[in-house]
Amino acid sequence: MRHFAIIGSGPAGYYTAEAAQKAFGDEVRIDVFDRLPVPYGLIRTGVAPDHQSIKAVSRRFEKAALSDNVRFVGNVTIGEDVTIAELQELYDAVILATGAPRDRALGIPGEDLDNVFGSAAFVGWYNGHPEFAALAPDLSGNTAVVIGMGNVALDVARILAKAPAEFAGSDIVAHAREALAESRLQKIVILGRRGPHQIMMTPKELGELGELERAAPHVAAADLPAPEEDAILEPGLRKSVSHLRAFAATPEHIRAEKPVEIEFAFMSSPKALIGKDKVESIEIEKTELVRGRAEGTGETETIRADLVIACIGYRTSPIPGVPFDERAGRFANDEGRILPGLYCVGWARRGPSGTIGTNRPDGYATIEHIVEDIAAGVLGRATRRGGVGFDALAAERGLDVVSFNDWKKIEEAEEKAAREGAPREKFVDVEAMIRARG
Ligand SMILES: Cc1cc2nc3c(=O)[nH]c(=O)nc-3n(C[C@H](O)[C@H](O)[C@H](O)COP(=O)(O)OP(=O)(O)OC[C@H]3O[C@@H](n4cnc5c(N)ncnc54)[C@H](O)[C@@H]3O)c2cc1C
């Protein structure tokens, strides 16, 4: 019997568990750890609350989670409650699927001003991640600036722009729903260093901006390349750019029917955030493209910014004893191998890119490496104690472990508390989650 510890119950963690089950059948026992008492990582705390069909992928992971040879071990933080070295004593393979939960810094003056957030914090706030539930962004100003031209920036801009009725059927948490209903924002600027042909926004998500009840997107026609230049783009990007063209073609009097404007500011690099205590404006430098890279032109301007959310990428949190690649912001690894018996997968391996599905081949490839390493004798003989050994350690330390059964009780309580038409009302603090399991 082989024993695997997977650290992190997001997509990468569960796809890896699924792959291990396929490869080892009844010859494996898998413990899936999470620092939260609830599973599924960013499916719960990242994916937008108004995109419920995407969140439904977690049902697939339930199949693995409910099998006899897979356990969920929630409310245990690896690196704090238990060390990696302790897990390596107990399990044949330890697989880090801890994601990339820290915001990358902008690295410009004024970043520490009030009402400046990274997207991990801001998205965590509206999605009820316990770490960010108390964020309390001030939405009483006129203008929000969202930095970044990817799908996370689109999620953030859309959530800021939506009218309360547009959250029907979503699982946006109560504190965010209430704060957004009181929002006085009239302008949301999506700002990026490069141009319309360099956006990382997918067509469906970009198209949604054109269908909002009280907000209209605006692209300056002069910012768009000549239409014939779209021909060289790959089809998805071409479609996204066609949305930008449609936004640019919307007459002003039609846009003016909606009280909130979503403005695209291309070729703009943030240089400084300005304000006394709270952010008030942002200084930007106009850029030009030199071999695909944005380079400053020296021309600067200052635009109003009462709220700033930087959606510019994420970093993995280091864990004591695990080699870390500081530059890349993830564990140092060679195709998922960190040290003998220690692996990483998903965002913790490759950084924050790709969709939920991208983590599937990643999980399967990691298990293939483990199969090879077992064959090569790297993992030694199958003599480790696995979950039984962990349970003894947890009892000795007084850890309050949350099982999958406990999670199902928490889930049931969240579903019961849902407002009409919504799938659930999430608990936003760990204590409440623990209480809900009974
Ligand atoms: C805002 C946002 C929106 C997104 N929207 C979409 C979308 O609409 N569609 C789509 O396909 N993809 C989307 N993605 C991408 C998708 O969420 C990721 O591809 C995927 O979640 C990465 O999976 P992961 O398992 O590597 O990391 P995560 O999902 O982050 O899971 C990591 C898990 O590890 C746990 N963990 C971390 N550290 C420890 C520790 N020390 N001990 C124990 N547990 C720990 C965490 O609590 C978490 O549960 C979105 C991402 C973001 C940020």
PDBQT file of the ligand as one rigid body, heavy atoms in Angstrom, charges set to zero:
ROOT
HETATM    1  C1  LIG A 501     -10.303  35.436  -9.488  1.00  0.00    +0.000 C 
HETATM    2  C2  LIG A 501     -10.146  34.148 -10.259  1.00  0.00    +0.000 A 
HETATM    3  C3  LIG A 501     -11.171  33.741 -11.095  1.00  0.00    +0.000 A 
HETATM    4  C4  LIG A 501     -11.027  32.557 -11.830  1.00  0.00    +0.000 A 
HETATM    5  N1  LIG A 501     -12.044  32.176 -12.650  1.00  0.00    +0.000 NA
HETATM    6  C5  LIG A 501     -11.925  31.051 -13.385  1.00  0.00    +0.000 A 
HETATM    7  C6  LIG A 501     -12.980  30.647 -14.252  1.00  0.00    +0.000 A 
HETATM    8  O1  LIG A 501     -14.020  31.324 -14.360  1.00  0.00    +0.000 OA
HETATM    9  N2  LIG A 501     -12.802  29.512 -14.980  1.00  0.00    +0.000 N 
HETATM   10  C7  LIG A 501     -11.659  28.742 -14.879  1.00  0.00    +0.000 A 
HETATM   11  O2  LIG A 501     -11.544  27.721 -15.556  1.00  0.00    +0.000 OA
HETATM   12  N3  LIG A 501     -10.643  29.108 -14.058  1.00  0.00    +0.000 NA
HETATM   13  C8  LIG A 501     -10.745  30.241 -13.325  1.00  0.00    +0.000 A 
HETATM   14  N4  LIG A 501      -9.725  30.617 -12.499  1.00  0.00    +0.000 N 
HETATM   15  C9  LIG A 501      -8.505  29.773 -12.452  1.00  0.00    +0.000 C 
HETATM   16  C10 LIG A 501      -8.661  28.560 -11.507  1.00  0.00    +0.000 C 
HETATM   17  O3  LIG A 501      -9.298  28.988 -10.338  1.00  0.00    +0.000 OA
HETATM   18  C11 LIG A 501      -7.266  27.952 -11.227  1.00  0.00    +0.000 C 
HETATM   19  O4  LIG A 501      -6.782  27.413 -12.444  1.00  0.00    +0.000 OA
HETATM   20  C12 LIG A 501      -7.275  26.836 -10.201  1.00  0.00    +0.000 C 
HETATM   21  O5  LIG A 501      -8.075  27.127  -9.081  1.00  0.00    +0.000 OA
HETATM   22  C13 LIG A 501      -5.849  26.533  -9.721  1.00  0.00    +0.000 C 
HETATM   23  O6  LIG A 501      -5.938  25.367  -8.956  1.00  0.00    +0.000 OA
HETATM   24  P1  LIG A 501      -4.931  24.968  -7.779  1.00  0.00    +0.000 P 
HETATM   25  O7  LIG A 501      -5.510  23.720  -7.221  1.00  0.00    +0.000 OA
HETATM   26  O8  LIG A 501      -3.556  24.986  -8.290  1.00  0.00    +0.000 OA
HETATM   27  O9  LIG A 501      -5.023  26.168  -6.703  1.00  0.00    +0.000 OA
HETATM   28  P2  LIG A 501      -6.215  26.645  -5.752  1.00  0.00    +0.000 P 
HETATM   29  O10 LIG A 501      -7.523  26.530  -6.428  1.00  0.00    +0.000 OA
HETATM   30  O11 LIG A 501      -5.817  27.981  -5.264  1.00  0.00    +0.000 OA
HETATM   31  O12 LIG A 501      -6.200  25.623  -4.511  1.00  0.00    +0.000 OA
HETATM   32  C14 LIG A 501      -5.184  25.650  -3.539  1.00  0.00    +0.000 C 
HETATM   33  C15 LIG A 501      -5.706  25.102  -2.225  1.00  0.00    +0.000 C 
HETATM   34  O13 LIG A 501      -4.602  24.904  -1.340  1.00  0.00    +0.000 OA
HETATM   35  C16 LIG A 501      -4.977  25.292  -0.025  1.00  0.00    +0.000 C 
HETATM   36  N5  LIG A 501      -3.729  25.619   0.697  1.00  0.00    +0.000 N 
HETATM   37  C17 LIG A 501      -2.853  26.621   0.429  1.00  0.00    +0.000 A 
HETATM   38  N6  LIG A 501      -1.814  26.600   1.276  1.00  0.00    +0.000 NA
HETATM   39  C18 LIG A 501      -2.028  25.559   2.130  1.00  0.00    +0.000 A 
HETATM   40  C19 LIG A 501      -1.292  25.022   3.235  1.00  0.00    +0.000 A 
HETATM   41  N7  LIG A 501      -0.120  25.535   3.633  1.00  0.00    +0.000 N 
HETATM   42  N8  LIG A 501      -1.812  23.954   3.903  1.00  0.00    +0.000 NA
HETATM   43  C20 LIG A 501      -2.993  23.407   3.500  1.00  0.00    +0.000 A 
HETATM   44  N9  LIG A 501      -3.718  23.878   2.465  1.00  0.00    +0.000 NA
HETATM   45  C21 LIG A 501      -3.244  24.939   1.772  1.00  0.00    +0.000 A 
HETATM   46  C22 LIG A 501      -5.892  26.476  -0.247  1.00  0.00    +0.000 C 
HETATM   47  O14 LIG A 501      -6.729  26.746   0.859  1.00  0.00    +0.000 OA
HETATM   48  C23 LIG A 501      -6.663  26.036  -1.504  1.00  0.00    +0.000 C 
HETATM   49  O15 LIG A 501      -7.845  25.331  -1.146  1.00  0.00    +0.000 OA
HETATM   50  C24 LIG A 501      -9.837  31.776 -11.728  1.00  0.00    +0.000 A 
HETATM   51  C25 LIG A 501      -8.815  32.205 -10.884  1.00  0.00    +0.000 A 
HETATM   52  C26 LIG A 501      -8.974  33.372 -10.140  1.00  0.00    +0.000 A 
HETATM   53  C27 LIG A 501      -7.861  33.818  -9.244  1.00  0.00    +0.000 C 
ENDROOT
TORSDOF 0
